[in-house]
C-alpha cells in the first residue's frame, strides 16, 4: 500500500527546520508532501532548496487545517495518507506498522499512533494521547488524557483498541474512505474536525483504531498555543457544531442546553482564574454557533448519525466531582 505523509504548514519555517529532517530520514517508504497554506515566511523556498524530493502543494491562502487538507488530498494519489503536524518528531521505520495495520484490516479507515509529549516523553501528550472518545454531552477525552491530566505511559494502552476518534496531530487515513465521507468539514476551519470526520467514517461502517506499537512525539501548540483564545473559541464552537450535525433525534436540544450551562461554568472558571479573554472567547463561540445554526441544521439532514458515541455519561462529573483523573477510573 503506497503511503503519503502530508505536512500542512502555515508560516512554520522554524518548525520545519527542526522536525522535517527526521520525517525525511525515517520515512523512506513514503512520499512526503508539504501542503502550504499561503505562508509568507519562505517555508516553500527552504523546503525546495533542501529537500527537492518533498513535493510541494502550494495553496493560495490559509484555509485552516480542515479545508487545507481537503485541497491537498485532492492532489495526491497514495492509498494511505498520514496527516502529520509540522511539530511532530518521528522515530525510524515508524510508517511500517501503520501500513501493515491498514493492509490487514480492509475496514480500517482511520488510526493514530500513541502521541507522546516531546519534552516529557514518558507521558502522553494532550493532542490525542492514545486515542479519543466522547462523553454524552460531546466533550472529548482520551486514553491517557482527561482534560489537563496526562498519564505516564506504563504500557496500559499497548493494545490496538477501537477508538471513537483519532487525533489530527498524526491522523492515518484510507484516502478512498476519506473522499467517500466528503473529507473534512471546511466550515470548522480547525479543531474538532477529526472528531467530525471519524464520526462520519464510522457511519459508513469503517473502523477507527489505535496503532499501539508506534509512538510519535508532539511538541504541541506549533501553530496555535494552548493558551490561545482562538483555540478556545474554535474548540467550544466546533464541538457544538459537530454535535448539531451528527447527533440523531431530539436529544440534541437537551445537549445544547446542558452545554450552555457547563460552558458558562467554564467561562466563569476562566474569569475567576484571571483569564477573562478566554471567557469572552467562549461567549463568542456560542454567538457564532447560533449564527451558523441554520447552515448546520441543513448539514444535519445529510449527516446525522445513529452511531453510539458516548463512552461515559459525563466526563465533567467524573473529573471534577468524582475525582476520576485517569481513563482506567472511568
ABEGO torsion letter per residue (X at the ends): XBBBBBBBBBGAAAAAAAAAAAAAAABAABBBBBBBBGBAAGAAAAAAAABAABBBBBBABBAEAAAAAAAAAAABABABBBBBBAABBBBBGAAAAAAAAAAABAABABBBBBBBBAABAABBBABGEAEBBBBAAGBBBBBGBBEABBBBBAGAAABBBBBABBBAABBBBBAAAAAAAGEBBAAAGBEGAAAAAAAAAAAAGBBBBBBAABBBBBAEGAABBAABAAAAAAAAAAAAAAAAAABBEAAAAAAAAAAAAAAAAAAAAAAAAGBAAAAAAAAAAAAAAAAAAAAAAAAAAAABBABBABABABAAAAAAAAGBABAAAX
